[in-house]
Amino acid sequence: MLILASGSPRRRELLTQIGVAYMVNPSTYSEESPKKKNPEKYVQAQALGKARDVAEKFPGQWVLGADTIVAIDGEMLGKPRNEAAAVEMLRELSGKKHSVYTGIALINGHKEYTKVVETKVWFRRLSEKEIKAYVAFGEPLDKAGAYGIQGRAAAFVDKINGSYTNVVGLPLSQVCKLFHKAKVHV
Ligand SMILES: Cc1cn([C@H]2C[C@H](O)[C@@H](COP(=O)(O)OP(=O)(O)OP(=O)(O)O)O2)c(=O)[nH]c1=O
């Protein structure tokens, strides 16, 4: 059975939604600070790091790891450290376009398949009041870029270009393509 190297409830829900059977084993891989690298390289390295960490414990089994980050104006936004950081992030995203990158890594021993998917997201202008209320509601803290498109932040989004499930944390069409490429029967 596939092992999902993730503690993210969104990733579980997405795999369940498409009928994939899996076991969860979150990785303890410590995330690097997203500062310098480019976003594609960053999410790919993180997804691989998470998958390799778990794969060590399950020789001979397929392991899927993923990592999601928001990029805007050459800056990368991961999960906010606290409420003040979440407010800052949402102020930055307000009224602008940003990109969400998810890296996925499917591995089994020395066999490693990776893919990075980008989705562009346009936010309408948000008032200070809306930002504060959204952060106080508690949705942003465990999410890259301090928002959840699947939650109340759906009302912030004018349009997207690309995979919706990629924004939520796992690009399902591309995950299926990776299963086919690796000949993993799920
Ligand atoms: C942009 C966005 C992110 N997210 C979430 C998906 C991810 O769970 C999280 C990004 O953090 P990640 O570090 O990618 O993942 P994680 O720490 O939650 O879980 P794990 O490392 O164990 O796999 O942000 C949403 O749920 N909705 C959104 O709209």
The ligand as a MOL file (V3000), in Angstrom:
LIG
                    3D

  0  0  0     0  0            999 V3000
M  V30 BEGIN CTAB
M  V30 COUNTS 29 30 0 0 0
M  V30 BEGIN ATOM
M  V30 1 C -2.1650 27.8640 -0.1650 0
M  V30 2 C -2.8060 26.7830 0.6580 0
M  V30 3 C -2.0480 25.9300 1.4600 0
M  V30 4 N -2.6360 24.9620 2.2150 0
M  V30 5 C -1.8430 24.0630 3.0920 0
M  V30 6 C -1.4340 22.7400 2.4380 0
M  V30 7 C -0.3030 22.2710 3.3290 0
M  V30 8 O -0.8490 21.4500 4.3720 0
M  V30 9 C 0.2550 23.5680 3.9200 0
M  V30 10 C 1.6680 23.8370 3.4580 0
M  V30 11 O 2.5650 23.2400 4.3210 0
M  V30 12 P 3.5370 22.0470 3.9430 0
M  V30 13 O 4.8220 22.3100 4.6530 0
M  V30 14 O 3.5600 21.8460 2.4510 0
M  V30 15 O 2.8280 20.7510 4.5620 0
M  V30 16 P 2.4230 20.4100 6.0680 0
M  V30 17 O 3.4810 20.8600 7.0190 0
M  V30 18 O 1.0300 20.9220 6.3080 0
M  V30 19 O 2.3250 18.8150 6.0450 0
M  V30 20 P 3.4850 17.7240 5.7290 0
M  V30 21 O 4.8130 18.4330 5.6610 0
M  V30 22 O 3.4210 16.7520 6.8590 0
M  V30 23 O 3.0760 17.1080 4.4160 0
M  V30 24 O -0.6070 24.6230 3.4820 0
M  V30 25 C -4.0170 24.8060 2.2030 0
M  V30 26 O -4.5550 23.9250 2.9080 0
M  V30 27 N -4.7790 25.6200 1.4100 0
M  V30 28 C -4.2520 26.6170 0.6360 0
M  V30 29 O -5.0110 27.3240 -0.0640 0
M  V30 END ATOM
M  V30 BEGIN BOND
M  V30 1 1 1 2
M  V30 2 2 2 3
M  V30 3 1 2 28
M  V30 4 1 3 4
M  V30 5 1 4 5
M  V30 6 1 4 25
M  V30 7 1 5 6
M  V30 8 1 5 24
M  V30 9 1 6 7
M  V30 10 1 7 8
M  V30 11 1 7 9
M  V30 12 1 9 10
M  V30 13 1 9 24
M  V30 14 1 10 11
M  V30 15 1 11 12
M  V30 16 2 12 13
M  V30 17 1 12 14
M  V30 18 1 12 15
M  V30 19 1 15 16
M  V30 20 2 16 17
M  V30 21 1 16 18
M  V30 22 1 16 19
M  V30 23 1 19 20
M  V30 24 2 20 21
M  V30 25 1 20 22
M  V30 26 1 20 23
M  V30 27 2 25 26
M  V30 28 1 25 27
M  V30 29 1 27 28
M  V30 30 2 28 29
M  V30 END BOND
M  V30 END CTAB
M  END
